Amino acid sequence: MDTAEKRYLELLSRSFPSAAKASAEIINLSAVLNLPKGTEFFASDIHGEYEAFSHILRNGSGSIRLKIEDVFGDTLSAEEKRSLASLIYYPRERMELVLSQVKDHEKWFATVLPQLVSVCKRSAQKYTRSKVRRALPEDFAYIIEELMTEDRYGVDKQAYYAAIIHAVIGTDRGAALIEALCLLIQRLVIDHLHIVGDIYDRGPYPHTIMDTLMDYHSLDIQWGNHDIVWMGASLGQRGCIAHVVRNCARYGNLSILEDAYGINILPLASFAQTAYADDPCVAFGLKGNPGLSAQETELNVKIQKAMAIIQFKVEAQLIDENPGFGLEDRKLLHRIDHEKGTAVVDGIEYELTDTVFPTVDPNDPYRLTPEEEEVMQRLEQAFVNCEKLQCHMRFFLEAGSLYKVHNGNLLFHACVPLNADGSLMETEVFGEKYKGRALYDVMERYVRAGFFDSDPEMRKRGRDLMWYLWLGQGSPLFAKSKMATFELYLIADKAARKEVKNPFYTFLNDEAVMAGIFEDFGLDPKTSRIVCGHVPVKVKDGEDPVKCGGRVLTIDGGFSKAYQPTTGIAGYTLISNSYDIILAAHEPLESTKAAVAKELDIFSSTRVVESMKKRTLVADTDKGKELKAQIADLGALLEAYRHGEIAEKE
């Protein structure tokens, strides 16, 4: 035994101070290896749609309905099973409604509690007792554990279990126990959650989703382009702030800034109403119908235009500061002919849809007016000093990354940038060129430097790179030729607006190209999968989210209401359990209120993408590799104890 190994085993002996304890842990871990793998759950492109996302989490994409079916079969009617499922999804809301309608509350509690215990037992079957115990709510840990160990065929303790239920009801704790059991079932059906990017933008409740995720028991997040731009905004990066505020106004969601994060937009609103007082802002209508009043709509339109012009200006300044980003062609304000009402883009002159630019000086188009500069300074301070926003963005750093390799799955939001021939595309990052996994790694290092590096220059580079990740051609999060914001607002010709996707998307069914990506990330092309989102799958047009013989799964199915007309569905989720990999396509949820009152569920059609030849065990997972390594280390410690190389502490 060399010195380093002995030092390590000495440290390990502090946790396992005797041969007996080391042996006991080896026995425990060896047994865990033979349990079925926990269920993994994948979702992407949630875009602030809290109600739909929350419902999918609550029902486990239909997993809870299956558990109820397994437990009760024909012993409950379809109506009774639907009612039980609705109670599990929304325990507090359903109880309030049901108890207002039934006369005998005690009878209802006595009926429902054993049903929930049965579903709970079924949901916990593939976990160790210690793992289930850790998941139990503190107030009811003893009671739930006792009820879950009930043997329904035994007679010795029937009176004991009946007394527990009776005492719970008698002490007026029935409702609290029901809620605890329902939440426990929700937790047990999803062992680990993967969010494959884009929690923010478009929908109204990204902050509520973040609060939910921060309380979630086990998850990871791959940052999307709409997430990274909020991360940059939280650091005061002007290009990111301009987009975030403009986009909130475009979708009528300024309440995210004002109410959710307490960001004061009154100076911006005052400026927009003054600078664009008589401007109809014809090119800046809102996206969708957020239900605003006429006055609110007009304010959102003016703010949107004000921020769009500011965005074009601050982005041009960033382009000049970062010539290596290769975005010179995105400076377009100086290409406007104010007399003719046209602009030249890519060498072609186009007529503008809006020619009113009161804050643009044709002789110095990228200079912010004093009023615009004051607006940006105030917004910077508001974003940087918002405690709740900083908390959410720090959570992104703790739970998130640009990509993740997990159980043979390569998870990233958008793409691995490719050249037209399918080879890995190089992107320049502050003077050095990178591609593939190396590109992801260096970009993530700069993102984290933007938050934590002690060098101000490195922090600035990190902030600016977040803006580049939002809209740069070589960004693995953007994956398009250009961000055509200027053209989408101001040019009607669709040819000017066209954003060409990275060749990655043309090679999704090319096994050789995908194999090259897998190998670059250190994965086996024969057994690995890519799971990504970003580009909505046009299901209504017959597009298949399963690519390359099941090696690539694109799971942006349109959680965002703005994209549901494009996709034809209301989101995908991917479920990986110990038997199958299942893709679930969801129909729109009417509303949470309707789900509670009418016992409605999201209708989901499921498709088995792959069935395992043998049931996947913990031993077959990344966690299994960790446990096997721990067993090997404990085995070495046990040998050291037996040979007297390390003395037992007990």
RABELDA-V408856 format. One record per residue. N is the residue number from 1. SS is DSSP state (hx for helix, st for strand, lp for the rest). Layout:
{{N,SS} {N,SS}}
This chain:
{{1,lp} {2,lp} {3,hx} {4,hx} {5,hx} {6,hx} {7,hx} {8,hx} {9,hx} {10,hx} {11,hx} {12,hx} {13,hx} {14,hx} {15,hx} {16,lp} {17,lp} {18,lp} {19,hx} {20,hx} {21,hx} {22,hx} {23,hx} {24,hx} {25,hx} {26,hx} {27,hx} {28,hx} {29,hx} {30,hx} {31,hx} {32,hx} {33,lp} {34,lp} {35,lp} {36,st} {37,lp} {38,lp} {39,lp} {40,st} {41,st} {42,st} {43,st} {44,lp} {45,lp} {46,lp} {47,lp} {48,lp} {49,lp} {50,hx} {51,hx} {52,hx} {53,hx} {54,hx} {55,hx} {56,hx} {57,hx} {58,hx} {59,hx} {60,hx} {61,hx} {62,hx} {63,hx} {64,hx} {65,hx} {66,hx} {67,hx} {68,hx} {69,hx} {70,hx} {71,hx} {72,hx} {73,lp} {74,lp} {75,lp} {76,lp} {77,lp} {78,hx} {79,hx} {80,hx} {81,hx} {82,hx} {83,hx} {84,hx} {85,hx} {86,hx} {87,hx} {88,hx} {89,hx} {90,lp} {91,hx} {92,hx} {93,hx} {94,hx} {95,hx} {96,hx} {97,hx} {98,hx} {99,hx} {100,lp} {101,lp} {102,lp} {103,lp} {104,lp} {105,hx} {106,hx} {107,hx} {108,hx} {109,hx} {110,hx} {111,hx} {112,hx} {113,hx} {114,hx} {115,hx} {116,hx} {117,hx} {118,hx} {119,hx} {120,hx} {121,hx} {122,hx} {123,hx} {124,lp} {125,lp} {126,lp} {127,lp} {128,lp} {129,hx} {130,hx} {131,hx} {132,hx} {133,hx} {134,hx} {135,hx} {136,lp} {137,lp} {138,hx} {139,hx} {140,hx} {141,hx} {142,hx} {143,hx} {144,hx} {145,hx} {146,hx} {147,hx} {148,hx} {149,lp} {150,lp} {151,lp} {152,lp} {153,lp} {154,lp} {155,lp} {156,lp} {157,lp} {158,hx} {159,hx} {160,hx} {161,hx} {162,hx} {163,hx} {164,hx} {165,hx} {166,hx} {167,hx} {168,hx} {169,hx} {170,hx} {171,lp} {172,lp} {173,lp} {174,hx} {175,hx} {176,hx} {177,hx} {178,hx} {179,hx} {180,hx} {181,hx} {182,hx} {183,hx} {184,hx} {185,hx} {186,hx} {187,hx} {188,hx} {189,hx} {190,lp} {191,lp} {192,st} {193,st} {194,st} {195,st} {196,lp} {197,lp} {198,lp} {199,lp} {200,lp} {201,lp} {202,lp} {203,lp} {204,lp} {205,lp} {206,hx} {207,hx} {208,hx} {209,hx} {210,hx} {211,hx} {212,hx} {213,hx} {214,hx} {215,lp} {216,lp} {217,lp} {218,lp} {219,st} {220,st} {221,st} {222,st} {223,lp} {224,lp} {225,hx} {226,hx} {227,hx} {228,hx} {229,hx} {230,hx} {231,hx} {232,hx} {233,hx} {234,hx} {235,lp} {236,lp} {237,lp} {238,hx} {239,hx} {240,hx} {241,hx} {242,hx} {243,hx} {244,hx} {245,hx} {246,hx} {247,hx} {248,hx} {249,hx} {250,hx} {251,lp} {252,lp} {253,lp} {254,hx} {255,hx} {256,hx} {257,hx} {258,hx} {259,hx} {260,hx} {261,lp} {262,lp} {263,lp} {264,lp} {265,lp} {266,hx} {267,hx} {268,hx} {269,hx} {270,hx} {271,hx} {272,hx} {273,hx} {274,hx} {275,hx} {276,lp} {277,lp} {278,lp} {279,lp} {280,lp} {281,lp} {282,lp} {283,lp} {284,lp} {285,lp} {286,lp} {287,lp} {288,lp} {289,lp} {290,lp} {291,lp} {292,lp} {293,lp} {294,hx} {295,hx} {296,hx} {297,hx} {298,hx} {299,hx} {300,hx} {301,hx} {302,hx} {303,hx} {304,hx} {305,hx} {306,hx} {307,hx} {308,hx} {309,hx} {310,hx} {311,hx} {312,hx} {313,hx} {314,hx} {315,hx} {316,hx} {317,hx} {318,hx} {319,hx} {320,hx} {321,hx} {322,lp} {323,hx} {324,hx} {325,hx} {326,lp} {327,lp} {328,hx} {329,hx} {330,hx} {331,lp} {332,lp} {333,hx} {334,hx} {335,hx} {336,st} {337,st} {338,lp} {339,lp} {340,lp} {341,lp} {342,st} {343,st} {344,st} {345,st} {346,lp} {347,lp} {348,st} {349,st} {350,st} {351,st} {352,st} {353,lp} {354,lp} {355,lp} {356,lp} {357,lp} {358,lp} {359,lp} {360,lp} {361,lp} {362,lp} {363,lp} {364,lp} {365,lp} {366,lp} {367,lp} {368,lp} {369,lp} {370,hx} {371,hx} {372,hx} {373,hx} {374,hx} {375,hx} {376,hx} {377,hx} {378,hx} {379,hx} {380,hx} {381,hx} {382,hx} {383,hx} {384,hx} {385,lp} {386,lp} {387,hx} {388,hx} {389,hx} {390,hx} {391,hx} {392,hx} {393,hx} {394,hx} {395,hx} {396,hx} {397,hx} {398,hx} {399,hx} {400,st} {401,st} {402,lp} {403,st} {404,st} {405,st} {406,st} {407,lp} {408,lp} {409,st} {410,st} {411,st} {412,st} {413,lp} {414,lp} {415,lp} {416,lp} {417,lp} {418,st} {419,lp} {420,lp} {421,lp} {422,lp} {423,lp} {424,st} {425,lp} {426,lp} {427,st} {428,st} {429,st} {430,lp} {431,lp} {432,st} {433,st} {434,st} {435,lp} {436,hx} {437,hx} {438,hx} {439,hx} {440,hx} {441,hx} {442,hx} {443,hx} {444,hx} {445,hx} {446,hx} {447,hx} {448,hx} {449,hx} {450,hx} {451,hx} {452,hx} {453,lp} {454,lp} {455,lp} {456,hx} {457,hx} {458,hx} {459,hx} {460,hx} {461,hx} {462,hx} {463,hx} {464,hx} {465,hx} {466,hx} {467,hx} {468,hx} {469,hx} {470,hx} {471,hx} {472,lp} {473,lp} {474,lp} {475,lp} {476,lp} {477,lp} {478,lp} {479,lp} {480,st} {481,lp} {482,lp} {483,lp} {484,lp} {485,hx} {486,hx} {487,hx} {488,hx} {489,hx} {490,hx} {491,st} {492,lp} {493,lp} {494,hx} {495,hx} {496,hx} {497,hx} {498,lp} {499,lp} {500,lp} {501,st} {502,lp} {503,hx} {504,hx} {505,hx} {506,hx} {507,hx} {508,lp} {509,lp} {510,lp} {511,hx} {512,hx} {513,hx} {514,hx} {515,hx} {516,hx} {517,hx} {518,hx} {519,hx} {520,hx} {521,lp} {522,lp} {523,lp} {524,lp} {525,lp} {526,lp} {527,lp} {528,lp} {529,st} {530,st} {531,st} {532,st} {533,lp} {534,lp} {535,lp} {536,lp} {537,lp} {538,lp} {539,hx} {540,hx} {541,hx} {542,lp} {543,lp} {544,lp} {545,lp} {546,st} {547,st} {548,hx} {549,hx} {550,hx} {551,lp} {552,st} {553,st} {554,st} {555,lp} {556,lp} {557,lp} {558,lp} {559,lp} {560,lp} {561,hx} {562,hx} {563,hx} {564,hx} {565,hx} {566,hx} {567,hx} {568,lp} {569,lp} {570,lp} {571,lp} {572,st} {573,st} {574,st} {575,st} {576,st} {577,lp} {578,lp} {579,lp} {580,st} {581,st} {582,st} {583,st} {584,st} {585,st} {586,st} {587,lp} {588,lp} {589,lp} {590,lp} {591,lp} {592,hx} {593,hx} {594,hx} {595,hx} {596,hx} {597,hx} {598,lp} {599,lp} {600,lp} {601,lp} {602,lp} {603,lp} {604,st} {605,st} {606,st} {607,st} {608,st} {609,st} {610,st} {611,st} {612,lp} {613,lp} {614,lp} {615,lp} {616,lp} {617,st} {618,hx} {619,hx} {620,hx} {621,lp} {622,hx} {623,hx} {624,hx} {625,hx} {626,hx} {627,hx} {628,hx} {629,hx} {630,hx} {631,hx} {632,hx} {633,hx} {634,hx} {635,hx} {636,hx} {637,hx} {638,hx} {639,hx} {640,hx} {641,hx} {642,hx} {643,lp} {644,lp} {645,lp} {646,lp} {647,lp} {648,lp} {649,lp} {650,lp}}
